[in-house]
Amino acid sequence: MMDCFLENAPTDEELIAVALDDEVLSQESHRHHLEQCEVCQQKVARYRHTNASLVARLYRTQCPTSTELSFYSVSGGGGGEALAPEKRQQIASHVLDCPLCMAEVEETRRFMAQPIEFPVPAFSPRALVRRIFATPVKRQQLLVVRGDAQESVWPRQYKAEAVDLSLHLSRTSSGEHMLLGILTSSDPAEDVDALEGVLAELHTAPLPVASNGTSPKTLPFLHTRVDDMGNIVFKPVPAGNYTMVIHLPGREMIIDGLSIEET
């Protein structure tokens, strides 16, 4: 990785803070330099990619998949015929020792036990404000290859109101696709601590829509929670088309058009 030797270049520590914590450079000269310098921009992108790869490889590598936990959560842990008795016993032992999996099982059981709500009229103010659709943010490409489609480029950036989402496509140690999201907000009242524990779901597209314009209560293909660093991890994710739903306080953030191709 090349180094920038200009006098007003930010230090590596400052660039790492920008890449991992979305911190704003304190000196205006450094901010201006980063906007203009391709070398420093490449270093920030490299730091983000390295962090995403590490999280993708290490995050909950010993845990059951979200699908297995969902089957285990149904019918008080029985899961019908979907799980073999040996597998159910293995997951039960793991859940007792893993607070992340235990929280996921409890959330799934609460989700399935909630009563059905009467629909809100389609044109009520509540129906209009509950769903916000994330908008893709175009980023400058250092190298554009003829014929490449923008939708196939990773990582991707999305914005919905004050919330920003960076999505990365990686692979697990076994070669399966993993979708990693980094969630931040420019609203001081909605910092990383406030976002910790927020439910995130991955649905197969197209996402069904209830009569009140909100997401219906259907079991997602995968679900997880935002961790204390603002990370969202879905694995394994087979090739297909998906819609992500993030249940932010008071609203749902919808990220549509997520297409993962088999490679």
C-alpha positions in Angstrom: 0.0 0.0 0.0 1.4 3.3 -1.1 2.1 6.1 1.4 1.3 9.8 0.9 4.3 12.1 1.7 2.6 15.4 1.3 3.0 17.7 4.3 -0.8 18.1 5.0 -1.6 14.4 4.7 -3.5 12.8 7.6 -1.6 10.2 9.7 -2.4 6.5 9.4 -4.1 6.7 12.8 -6.4 9.4 11.6 -7.2 7.5 8.4 -8.0 4.4 10.5 -10.4 6.4 12.7 -12.1 7.7 9.5 -12.4 4.1 8.1 -13.5 2.2 11.2 -15.3 4.8 13.3 -16.5 7.3 10.6 -14.7 10.1 12.5 -14.4 13.5 10.9 -10.8 14.7 10.6 -10.3 17.6 13.0 -8.1 19.8 10.8 -9.7 21.3 7.8 -6.5 21.0 5.7 -6.6 17.2 6.4 -10.2 17.0 5.3 -9.5 18.9 2.1 -6.5 16.7 1.5 -8.5 13.5 1.8 -11.1 14.8 -0.6 -8.4 15.3 -3.2 -5.8 12.6 -2.6 -6.4 9.2 -4.3 -3.6 7.6 -2.3 -5.2 8.4 1.1 -8.7 7.5 -0.3 -7.3 4.1 -1.3 -5.8 3.6 2.2 -9.2 4.4 3.8 -10.9 1.9 1.5 -8.3 -0.7 2.2 -8.7 -0.3 6.0 -12.5 -0.7 5.6 -12.1 -3.7 3.5 -9.7 -5.3 5.9 -12.0 -4.7 8.9 -15.0 -6.1 7.0 -13.0 -9.2 6.1 -11.9 -9.8 9.7 -15.4 -9.4 11.0 -16.7 -11.7 8.3 -14.2 -14.4 9.1 -14.3 -14.2 12.9 -17.9 -13.1 13.8 -19.8 -16.0 15.4 -17.9 -18.6 13.5 -18.8 -21.3 16.1 -22.6 -20.4 16.2 -25.4 -22.3 14.5 -26.8 -20.6 11.4 -29.8 -18.2 11.7 -31.9 -20.8 9.8 -31.0 -23.5 12.4 -31.7 -21.2 15.3 -35.1 -20.2 13.7 -36.1 -23.9 13.4 -34.9 -24.5 16.9 -37.0 -21.6 18.2 -40.2 -22.9 16.7 -42.4 -25.0 19.1 -40.4 -24.4 22.2 -37.1 -25.6 20.6 -38.5 -28.7 18.9 -38.5 -27.4 15.4 -40.7 -30.2 14.1 -38.9 -32.5 11.7 -36.5 -29.8 10.4 -33.8 -30.6 12.9 -32.5 -34.1 13.9 -32.6 -34.8 17.6 -28.8 -34.8 17.8 -28.7 -31.3 16.2 -31.4 -30.0 18.5 -29.4 -31.2 21.5 -26.2 -29.6 20.1 -27.9 -26.3 19.6 -29.6 -26.4 23.0 -26.1 -26.9 24.7 -24.6 -24.1 22.6 -27.5 -21.6 23.4 -26.9 -22.1 27.1 -23.3 -20.8 26.7 -23.8 -18.2 24.0 -25.6 -15.0 24.9 -25.9 -13.9 21.3 -27.6 -17.0 20.2 -29.8 -17.0 23.3 -30.9 -13.5 22.5 -31.7 -14.5 18.9 -33.8 -17.5 20.1 -35.7 -15.3 22.6 -36.3 -12.7 19.9 -37.6 -15.2 17.4 -40.0 -16.7 20.0 -41.3 -13.3 21.0 -41.7 -12.4 17.3 -43.8 -15.5 16.6 -45.9 -15.1 19.8 -47.0 -11.5 19.1 -50.7 -11.2 18.4 -51.8 -10.1 14.9 -52.6 -6.3 14.8 -55.5 -4.8 12.9 -54.3 -3.1 9.8 -53.9 0.7 9.7 -55.7 2.4 6.7 -53.3 2.6 3.8 -53.4 6.4 3.6 -53.0 7.2 7.3 -50.0 9.3 8.4 -48.7 6.4 10.4 -48.6 4.2 7.3 -46.6 6.8 5.5 -43.9 7.4 8.0 -43.2 3.8 9.2 -41.3 2.8 6.1 -38.3 4.6 4.7 -36.5 3.3 1.6 -32.7 3.6 1.5 -31.2 5.3 -1.5 -28.0 4.0 -3.0 -25.1 6.5 -2.7 -22.9 6.6 -5.8 -19.2 6.5 -4.9 -16.4 7.6 -7.1 -14.7 4.7 -8.9 -11.0 4.8 -9.2 -11.2 2.3 -12.1 -14.3 1.8 -14.3 -14.4 -1.3 -16.5 -16.5 -1.2 -19.6 -19.6 -3.3 -19.2 -19.6 -3.4 -15.4 -23.0 -2.8 -13.9 -23.2 -0.5 -10.9 -25.5 -2.9 -9.1 -22.8 -5.6 -9.1 -20.1 -3.4 -7.4 -19.3 -4.0 -3.7 -19.2 -2.5 -1.2 -22.3 -0.4 -1.6 -23.4 2.7 0.3 -27.0 3.5 1.3 -28.7 6.4 3.0 -32.1 6.8 4.6 -32.7 10.1 6.4 -29.8 10.4 9.0 -28.9 6.7 8.8 -26.0 5.5 6.6 -25.4 1.8 5.7 -22.2 0.4 4.2 -22.8 -3.1 2.8 -19.9 -5.5 2.0 -20.1 -8.9 0.4 -17.5 -11.4 1.7 -17.1 -15.1 2.2 -16.9 -17.3 5.3 -14.0 -19.7 5.9 -16.0 -22.4 4.2 -16.5 -20.3 1.0 -20.1 -19.3 1.6 -21.3 -15.7 0.9 -21.6 -13.4 3.9 -23.3 -10.0 3.9 -21.8 -7.5 6.3 -23.4 -4.1 7.1 -21.9 -1.2 9.0 -24.7 1.1 10.3 -24.1 4.7 11.4 -26.2 7.8 12.0 -25.5 11.5 11.7 -28.2 12.1 14.3 -26.5 12.6 17.7 -29.4 11.0 19.5 -29.0 7.9 17.4 -25.4 7.0 17.9 -23.9 3.5 17.9 -25.0 2.8 21.4 -28.6 3.7 20.5 -28.5 1.4 17.5 -27.1 -1.6 19.4 -29.6 -4.5 19.5 -31.7 -3.2 16.6 -33.3 -6.1 14.7 -32.2 -6.6 11.1 -33.9 -9.0 8.7 -33.0 -10.4 5.3 -36.0 -11.4 3.2 -36.1 -13.1 -0.2 -37.3 -10.6 -2.8 -39.8 -9.3 -3.5 -40.8 -8.3 0.0 -44.5 -8.8 0.7 -46.4 -5.7 1.6 -49.3 -5.6 4.1 -52.5 -3.7 3.4 -51.2 -0.8 5.6 -48.0 -0.4 3.6 -45.8 -1.9 6.2 -43.8 -5.2 6.3 -46.1 -8.1 7.2 -45.2 -10.5 10.0 -43.5 -13.2 7.9 -40.5 -15.2 9.1 -37.4 -13.7 7.4 -34.9 -15.8 5.5 -32.2 -14.6 8.0 -32.2 -12.3 10.9 -29.7 -10.8 13.3 -29.1 -7.8 15.6 -26.8 -4.8 15.3 -23.8 -5.3 17.6 -22.1 -2.8 19.8 -19.9 -1.7 16.9 -22.8 -1.0 14.5 -22.1 -4.2 12.5 -24.8 -6.4 10.9 -23.8 -9.9 9.7 -25.9 -12.3 7.7 -24.5 -15.7 6.9 -24.6 -17.9 5.0 -26.3 -16.1 2.1 -26.9 -18.2 -1.0 -27.1 -16.6 -4.5 -30.4 -14.8 -5.0 -32.3 -11.5 -4.7 -33.0 -10.1 -1.3 -34.5 -7.2 0.6 -33.1 -6.1 3.9 -35.3 -4.6 6.7 -33.7 -2.8 9.6 -36.2 -2.0 12.5 -34.9 1.4 13.6 -36.6 3.2 16.5 -40.0 4.3 15.2 -39.5 3.2 11.6 -38.4 0.5 9.2 -35.4 1.1 6.9 -35.8 -0.9 3.6 -32.8 -1.8 1.5 -34.1 -3.2 -1.8 -32.5 -4.7 -4.9 -29.8 -6.8 -3.2 -28.7 -9.2 -5.8 -26.0 -11.8 -5.0 -24.7 -13.8 -7.9 -23.1 -17.2 -7.8 -19.4 -17.0 -8.5 
